[in-house]
Amino acid sequence: MTLLLSCKQFLTELNAYLDEETSAEERSQLQSHINECPNCWVVVDTTQKTMRVYKGAEPQAVPQDVSERLMAALRRKMADKRGGC
């Protein structure tokens, strides 16, 4: 008898499912949920498509001005955290 997963349970296991780190039994349960739940099917389908696009993309350098602004924001955030202790 296969137990039905809730969407919350499915989403908890999504990374392991996508990375193929689940046992055959777990994968079967997750696949059954995907087959029965249109919302989770869309999540899996969209995530898999996004991963294919991302893996096929060439790395891009972060522009110097963006890098400087990001580092300044991180320094401010860290200073705020240290000041609040």
C-alpha positions as CSV (number, residue, x, y, z in Angstrom):
1,M,0.0,0.0,0.0
2,T,1.4,3.4,-1.1
3,L,0.9,6.3,1.3
4,L,-0.1,9.5,-0.4
5,L,2.2,12.5,0.3
6,S,1.0,16.0,1.0
7,C,2.3,18.8,-1.1
8,K,4.3,20.0,1.9
9,Q,6.0,16.6,2.3
10,F,6.7,16.5,-1.4
11,L,8.3,19.9,-1.5
12,T,10.4,18.9,1.5
13,E,11.9,16.1,-0.6
14,L,12.0,18.1,-3.9
15,N,15.8,18.7,-3.9
16,A,16.6,15.1,-3.2
17,Y,14.2,14.0,-5.9
18,L,15.7,16.4,-8.5
19,D,19.3,15.4,-7.5
20,E,18.2,11.7,-7.7
21,E,19.3,11.1,-4.1
22,T,16.2,9.2,-3.1
23,S,15.7,5.4,-2.7
24,A,13.7,3.7,-5.4
25,E,10.7,3.4,-3.0
26,E,10.9,7.2,-2.1
27,R,11.3,8.1,-5.8
28,S,8.2,6.0,-6.6
29,Q,6.1,7.7,-4.0
30,L,7.3,11.2,-5.1
31,Q,6.6,10.3,-8.8
32,S,3.1,9.1,-7.8
33,H,2.5,12.4,-6.1
34,I,3.7,14.3,-9.2
35,N,1.4,12.2,-11.4
36,E,-1.6,13.0,-9.2
37,C,-0.9,16.7,-8.3
38,P,-0.9,19.2,-11.1
39,N,0.5,22.0,-8.9
40,C,3.5,19.9,-7.9
41,W,3.9,18.7,-11.5
42,V,4.3,22.3,-12.6
43,V,6.9,23.0,-9.8
44,V,9.0,20.0,-10.9
45,D,8.6,20.7,-14.6
46,T,9.5,24.4,-14.2
47,T,12.4,23.6,-11.9
48,Q,13.9,21.0,-14.2
49,K,13.6,23.4,-17.2
50,T,15.3,26.2,-15.2
51,M,18.1,23.8,-14.2
52,R,18.7,22.8,-17.8
53,V,18.9,26.5,-18.9
54,Y,21.2,27.3,-15.9
55,K,23.5,24.4,-16.6
56,G,23.8,25.4,-20.3
57,A,24.7,29.0,-19.5
58,E,28.2,30.4,-19.6
59,P,29.4,32.0,-16.4
60,Q,29.2,35.8,-16.4
61,A,31.4,38.2,-14.5
62,V,29.6,40.5,-12.1
63,P,30.2,44.2,-13.2
64,Q,32.6,46.1,-10.9
65,D,30.0,48.7,-9.8
66,V,27.5,45.9,-8.9
67,S,30.2,44.1,-7.0
68,E,31.2,47.2,-5.1
69,R,27.5,48.0,-4.2
70,L,26.9,44.5,-3.0
71,M,30.0,44.4,-0.9
72,A,29.1,47.8,0.7
73,A,25.6,46.6,1.4
74,L,27.0,43.4,3.1
75,R,29.4,45.5,5.2
76,R,26.5,47.7,6.3
77,K,24.4,44.7,7.2
78,M,27.2,43.0,9.2
79,A,27.9,46.3,11.0
80,D,24.2,46.6,11.9
81,K,24.2,43.0,13.3
82,R,27.3,43.6,15.4
83,G,25.9,46.9,16.7
84,G,22.6,45.2,17.8
85,C,24.2,42.6,20.1
